[in-house]
């Protein structure tokens, strides 16, 4: 049933709704499975044929997500979840299309929206009147309206008139995506028009037990998610600088943080060798580029990116104190992933630490790397 401007919950119960999820990765597959659990017919779209084949066998490929194995197996068996590589056909069959593919940075740290563009083009070729399109991927403010909307309107249909369009950012973390999607905290939605916002509220109210927060427009929704990531990046940079100052003064930073955080107005995060992952080191650049008033945000990025160099210098200094040169020493780098509980090394600062250690030309040194569940703070 076409859903733009209609009650999603009632449509789901009476006539059924088909939702197409574009991107079946660590966030997309849990989203698809949760919608299927709530009774929607779900078509997952992915360019990886092996992922598609696995899901169609009822096998979950995102193993660290608790409960996802059962969700995928059950909903495939019941015929509520299927996967395909054909994004155009999925759009033709669906009433709601959700884009949750990755957005990266290019070499100049500008947003690379190529995968979003490809997904949007597929949807445009299958778009019909009263369909509803949602962008969940975190993107620079204005992307939904200024980038995705024109691609969709190449179909000959007009957003806000013939079909709905909204940005509803994913607010999930790897390892707990099912819990987050289902209601760890409210969903944020913002449409390109009021009917789109209202429709998005209805859609996510069905799957999120904590409710939905509608905001003024899609740009505001995009900025909310970026602000959340920047807050953490800046806070971590502050913790890192405080750690370095404390070290110089002979003060235990961990004790400082523990006691300072007993003040309800203080919420310091933990220092460490840098910031990794797909989110925090990436999102700040979505507003740094093209904006002149981002000095603090840029400085936080510089501080956090420089921490690997600080760690290497600290290692070198401690070895010199013990009378051992860096070259020829055995160095254990314990912790390659970017945060606890996630088997993911994307943007991990540990890689930078290893690279910089190697750049010291440790020809006879041996660097042993062990995969553990967090990067050890300095």
N, C-alpha and C positions, 0 to 999 in steps of 0.2 A: 504493500500500500504506500503510495506517495505520501510524504510526511511533512513537507514544508507548510508551516502554518497550521498543522494539525496536532492532536494530542497523541504523542508517541505511545504512552502507556495503554490507552484505549485501543489504538490500532494494533498494538502487539497482542493484546488479548483477543480481539475480535477477528481480525483479518490476517494478522501476521505481518512482520516487517523484515526485509532483507537488508543486512548491513554488510558492506564491503570494507575490509580493512586493508589498506595499502601499506605493506611492510610487516613482515612476520618475524621480527627480531625480538630482542629482550623485552621490549615494551609492547610491540604490536600483537604478538601471539597471546600474551596474557589478556590484553584488551579484547581480542577476538573471542577468547574462551569465556571471559566474564559475560560478554553480550550473549553468547550462546547459552550460558547457564541461566540467564534471565529470560530465555525463551525466544530470542531472535534467531532467524536463519542467517548464518554468517558465512561469507565468502572471504577467505584470506587470499591476498595477492602478494606474490613475491617473485623476484627475478631468478631466485635460486631454485632450480628444478629439484634438487635433492631435498631441500627444505619442504617444498610442496609435496613431494612423494612421501616423505616421512609423516607429515601431518595427515595426509589422506589414509595412511595406515593406522592412524590413531596414536602416533608416537610423538611425544614432545621433545624438541631439540634444545629447549632452554632449561637445562636440568637443575639449575640452582634456585628456580622459583618453586617454593613450597606449595603443593596442592595442584600445580599445573599439569602434572602427569595425568591425574584423575580427571581433571576438567577436559583435557584434550581427548583422552580415550573415550570418555562417556559421550561427549557431544558429537564426535565423529560417528560413533556407533549408533546414536539416535538420529543421525542425519541432519543435525543442526549446525555442523561445522564442516566445511570443506576448504580446500586450497587450490589455487590455480596460478599459472604464470600469465594468463590472459586478462590484463587489466581492463581492456575495452569491453569484453564480454561481461566481466564482473560488474562494470558500471551499468551496462544495459539491464542486468538482472536485479540490481540493487535499488533501494529507495534512499539509503543513507550511505555516503562514501566518506571514509575517514582516512586522512593521510597521516601516517606516523612513521615515515621513512627518515633516515639520518640527514642532518645538515652538517657539513664540515667547514673547515677553514682552508682557503687556498694558501699558496706560498706567501702571499702578501697579507695574510690574516684577514682577508675579506670573506664574507659568507659565500660558500659554494652551494647554490640551490639547485644544482643539476638534477639530483634525484627527485626533488619536489617537482621540478619542471616536467620530468618524464611522467610521474604519477598524475599530475594535473592534466597533461595532454591525453593520457589514456582515458581519464574520466570524461574529459570534454568530448571525446569521440563516442561515448556511450551515454552522455547526459540527456535526461528527459525532463519535461516540464514537471514542476513540483518535487524534484529531487532535492536532497539536502547534502551539502558538502562541508566537511569539517577538517580543519588543519590542526593537528595535535603537535606536530614537530615544533620545537622551539626555534623561532626565526627572528630576524631583525624587525622592529616595529614598523608596520606598514606593509609587510610582505603579503599577508592574506589579501589585502585590498588592492595593492599596487602591482603585485606579481602574479599571484594565483588567480585572482578574479579575471584579469584580461584573458588569460589562457582558457579558463572555463567559458568565457563569453565568446570565444572563437566558435563555439557550438551554434551560435545564433540566438542563444537564450540569454536573458539579462538577469544578473544577480540582484536579489531584492525585489524582483518582479516575477520572473518565471521559475527561479529556483533559489534556495536559501544557501547562505555561506556564513560560516563562523570560525573564529579561532578559539579553541578550547585546549589550552596547553596541558600536556601530560605533566602530572605532578607525582612522579613515581621514582623509586630507586631500585636499582638492580638487586635482586635477591628478595624483594618484598613487593613486587609489582602487583600481584593479585590482591594483597591486603590494601595497598594504597589506592588502587582503582576502585575497590569495593567500598571505601569509605574511611580511610585513616584520617583524611581531612577533606574539606569541601572541594568540589570541582569549580574551576573558574571558566566562565564562558562569555564571549563577546561577539556579537554578530555585525554584519555590514549594514543591517537594518534591524528595527525592533522586532519584527516577526522572526527573523533569524535568531536573535538572542532568545526570544521566548521558546522557539522550537528546540534550541540547544538545551535550555533548562529542562524541558520535558524529557529529552533523550537521556541526559545524564542523571536525572532524578531516579530513573529506573535502576541504574546500576550502582549509584553512590549513596550509601546509607547516611552519610553525613550532610548530604544536601549539595546545593549548587549556589554559587555566588555569581549573579549576572553583573557585568560591568558595562561601561558606557558604549564601547565599540570594540572591534577586533584589535585595534592598535593598543588599547588599554590592556586587553587580555595578553597580548604578546609581551608588553612591557612588564606586566606582573611577574611572569615567569623569569624574565631576564633579571629583574630586580632581586628575586629570591637567590639566584646564583651569584650575582655580584655581591650581595650582602655577605655571603659565606667567604667569597674570595678576599674581600677587604678585611673581614674579621680574621681570617687565617694569616693574612699579611701582617696585621697588627700583632697577633700572637707571635709570629716569627721575629718581628723586630724587638718585641719585649723579651723574647728568649735570648736574643743576641746581647741585648743590653744587660740582662740579668746575669748572663754568663761572664761578661766583662766585670761585673760588680761582685762576683762570687755568690750569687743568689740562686736558689733553686726555683726555677720558673714553674715547676709543677705545683709546688707549695703555694706560690703566688697566685696561680690561676684558681686552685681549689678554694683558697680563702677569699679571693676577690669575687668569685662567683656566688658567695653567700649573700652578697648585696643584690637585691632583686633588680637593680638597674644595670647590673653588669652580667654579660654572658660571653666571656672569652672562650674561643675555641682552642684546639690544641695546636702547638707549633709542630713543624715537621720538615722533611726534606723538599717540600714543594707541594703542588696540587696536580692531581691527575684525573683521568676519566674523560667522558664525552661531554661533560656539562660545564663545570666550574671554570676550567681554563679556556673554554671556547666562548661562552655566552658574553663575557665582557666585551669582546671584540665586536660583537654585533652593534654596540652603541659607541665604542671608542672610535671606530672608523666613520668619518663623515661628521663627527661632532666635536666642537672645540672645547666644550665645558666638561671634560672627563678626566681632569688631571689626577684626582684621587684614584679613580678606577684604573687608569693606566699605571700609576705608581704601584698599586697593589699587584698588578700583573707582573711588573718588573721585579718587585720584591720576591714574590713567590717563585718566579722563574729563576731567580738568582740563588735560591737556597741550595740547589745541587752543588754549585760552586763553593758555597759556604761549607757544606758537608765535606767535600773533598779537601778543602783547606784545613778543616778541623782534623780529619784523618791524618793528613800529612804532618800537621803540627804535633799530634799526639805520638806518632811514630818517631819523629825526630827527638822528642823528649825521652823516649825509651832507648834511643841510640840506634834505631833501625831506619834505614832509608826506605822511602816508598818503593823504590825499585828493589825487587827481590823479596818483598814481604807478601805473605799470604793474606788476602783480604776477603772476608766473608760479607757479602751483601745479602742480608736476610730480610726478605720481604719485597717481592716484585710487583704485587698488585697494588692498585691505587687506594683501596679502602678495605676494611674487614669484610669477610664473607662473600667477596666477589672475585671470581676467577677471570679477571680482566686486567690487561696491562696497557690499555690504550692511554697514551699521554702520561704514563706513570713516571714520576720523578726518578725512580730507581734506574731507569734506562739512561737518564742524563748523568746520574752519578757514575754509572759503569763506564759510560763513554768518556767522561772527563778523567776518570782514573786511568783509562787506557791511553788517553792523550798525554799523560805524564811519562809515556814511553817506558812503561814497566815491562821491559822485555823479558825479564826472568821472573816476574811476579805471576801469581796464579790468582785469578778472581773467581771465586766459587759463588754461584748464584742459586739460591734455593727458593722455590715458590712457596710462600706462606700467605697468610690471610691479611696482612697489612704491612705497609712500609714502616719500619721502625723509626720513631722520631729521634732527632738528635738530642 
